[in-house]
Amino acid sequence: MATQPNHDVRKDERSEGAYRWYVLGLLTLVSMFSIADRLVFSILLEDIKAEFSFSDGQIGLLGGLAFAATYVLVGFPAARLADRSVRKNIVSAAITFWSGMTALCGLATGFWTLFLARTGVGVGEGCSGPASQSLVADYFRREELAKAMGILTLGATMGTAGGLLVGGQLNEAFGWRWAFILMGLPGMAIGAVVYFTMREPRRGQYAPRNARMEQQPLMETARELTSNRVFMGLAAGWAVQIMIGYALAFWMAAVMIRNFGISSGDVGIYLGLAFLIGGIPGPILGGTLAGWLTRRDERWRAWLPGIVSLGCVLPLGLSLSSGSFWPFLIYFSFAYAVYVASQAPILSGIQAAVEPSQRGFAVAIALFFNNLVGQALGLAVIGWVSDWLAPTQGSLSLTIAVFAVCLVSGLLAMAVFAWTAAQMKSSGYLERMVAD
């Protein structure tokens, strides 16, 4: 086991100062395009459904399983590579590839060609997340990590809003095929910027004093992570509660079109603005609050996401039950702001709970559950429930399905995160953090 007892020996002075904020901003931009290219499908799905006569169940598979299956499978080898190689090169190659596959979605001729193109998007994006989060953990100290992760989470918010705003306008101007093509092009330029301007930091420079720097064999790493109750609790809680996030990001455009009869362009504008209004302050406040609370008790990395996961369900219910457009949008903005406040403590908690040599693989495991449960299963279940309710509930079937899944997700997430906080006390995690 390799250890480095002196932090100053490992410290890379290049990662101090303003440059680390540039790196964080660039990784946030990568995250933004990752989510935008993933979720632009949601604003286009009604037109795609009409052209190919897809059911909601098929749409749920295209939005969930087609992407998530390859995302999680590719994520594991990419994460192992990220734990021992140059992470910024992985991020650069990943965004270049998934951007090209997003453009290819515009050439689809039916269900299976669109399914395959969506799997290609999943391949590229599955390589980016573990490397990006590992990089952030090596640019920011532990007491700053929740704030940094909160800023990184802004990429998801801006990507969700951008996919809706830009995708909706491109769809109205050029049709859904060109919307895919034009959304995919900018990522290739960003890939080049990452490759030529981002520096690789020294690995594990802000980790605890006896942290492991060298990557261990795969099975040993897997055994350690799966026996790490704090990490597994955070990963499981994230997987359950992100069903809410995917439900809001993927299905709300269709809910608005069906319930209020407005165009995809208008939905993109209004829903995109709602995501921005709620999604920009939410991660910042969540990261700031988590940083302040965890200085007093590390268990807030679990308590806070549990509270807000359940807390966002009430304003979401008020939004979905509103018969008027503006109350719907106002309550939705508030619900989303509460929800995204959960992300910074979860992401920073995962990085703090594992060894530096395990960070990328830990994120891959978390994203495996995240995408398998939150995206593939969650989106498909909503689609199936909507199809089941459609004969009796009509256009309201999707609204009911979204709320039912979000309510169950919020209740389960609260229970899982409460259990995780208890494991932090019983597993020695708290003592280790205090000692550092």
Buried (B, 14 or more C-beta within 10 A) or exposed (E): EEEBEEBEEBBBEEBEEEBBEBBBBBBBBBBBBBBBBBBBBBBBBBBBBEEBEBBBBBBBBBBBBBBBBBBBBBBBBBBBBBBEEBBBBBBBBBBBBBBBBBBBBBEBEEBEEBBBBBBBBBBBBBBBBBBBBBBBBBBBEBEBBBBBBBBBBBBBBBBBBBBBBBBBBBBBEEBBBBBBBBBBEBBBEBBEBBBEEBBBBBBBBBBBEEBBBBBBEEEEBBEBBEEBBBBBBBBBBBBBBBBBBBBBBBBBBBBBBBBBEBEBBBBBBBBBBBBBBBBBBBBBBBBBBBBEBBEEEBBBBBBBBBBBBBBBBBBBBBBBEBEEBEEBBBBBBBBBBBBBBBBBBBBBBBBBBBBBBBBBBBBBBBBBBBBBBBBBBBBBBBBBBBBBBBEEBEBBBBBBBBBBBBBBBBBBBBEBBBBBBBBBBEBEBBEBBEEB
